Amino acid sequence: MGGLVDADFISVAWAMVAAIASLSLAVVAIAFARRADDAEHGEYCAAYNAMAHITGG
């Protein structure tokens, strides 16, 4: 027969959806990891603001 059967087309489409979903999850994981790295900067800002009345800032 040859050609692309409907079942083959649907399985290829689902494989593409699964690949896009997994890449999206990877992007979200990277974003959360970078946000955790920024936590140290937030602590620095909190300490600086706590000393603002001493430094005059």
CYANA upper distance limits for C-alpha pairs under 8 A (distance plus 0.5 A):
  4 LEU  CA      8 ASP  CA      6.77
  4 LEU  CA      9 PHE  CA      6.93
  5 VAL  CA      9 PHE  CA      6.80
  6 ASP  CA     10 ILE  CA      6.67
  7 ALA  CA     11 SER  CA      6.69
  8 ASP  CA     12 VAL  CA      6.66
  9 PHE  CA     13 ALA  CA      6.64
 10 ILE  CA     14 TRP  CA      6.66
 11 SER  CA     15 ALA  CA      6.63
 12 VAL  CA     16 MET  CA      6.81
 13 ALA  CA     17 VAL  CA      6.82
 14 TRP  CA     18 ALA  CA      6.62
 15 ALA  CA     19 ALA  CA      6.69
 16 MET  CA     20 ILE  CA      6.70
 17 VAL  CA     21 ALA  CA      6.62
 18 ALA  CA     22 SER  CA      6.65
 19 ALA  CA     23 LEU  CA      6.72
 20 ILE  CA     24 SER  CA      6.63
 21 ALA  CA     25 LEU  CA      6.78
 22 SER  CA     26 ALA  CA      6.79
 23 LEU  CA     27 VAL  CA      6.84
 24 SER  CA     28 VAL  CA      6.84
 25 LEU  CA     29 ALA  CA      6.65
 26 ALA  CA     30 ILE  CA      6.76
 27 VAL  CA     31 ALA  CA      6.74
 28 VAL  CA     32 PHE  CA      6.75
 29 ALA  CA     33 ALA  CA      6.67
 30 ILE  CA     34 ARG  CA      6.70
 31 ALA  CA     35 ARG  CA      6.68
 32 PHE  CA     36 ALA  CA      6.79
 33 ALA  CA     37 ASP  CA      7.08
 34 ARG  CA     38 ASP  CA      7.09
 35 ARG  CA     39 ALA  CA      7.35
 37 ASP  CA     41 HIS  CA      8.48
 38 ASP  CA     42 GLY  CA      7.04
 39 ALA  CA     43 GLU  CA      6.94
 40 GLU  CA     44 TYR  CA      6.83
 41 HIS  CA     45 CYS  CA      6.82
 42 GLY  CA     46 ALA  CA      6.74
 43 GLU  CA     47 ALA  CA      6.74
 44 TYR  CA     48 TYR  CA      6.67
 45 CYS  CA     49 ASN  CA      6.58
 46 ALA  CA     50 ALA  CA      6.63
 47 ALA  CA     51 MET  CA      6.95
 48 TYR  CA     52 ALA  CA      6.77
 51 MET  CA     55 THR  CA      6.80
 52 ALA  CA     56 GLY  CA      6.18
 52 ALA  CA     57 GLY  CA      5.35
 53 HIS  CA     57 GLY  CA      7.17
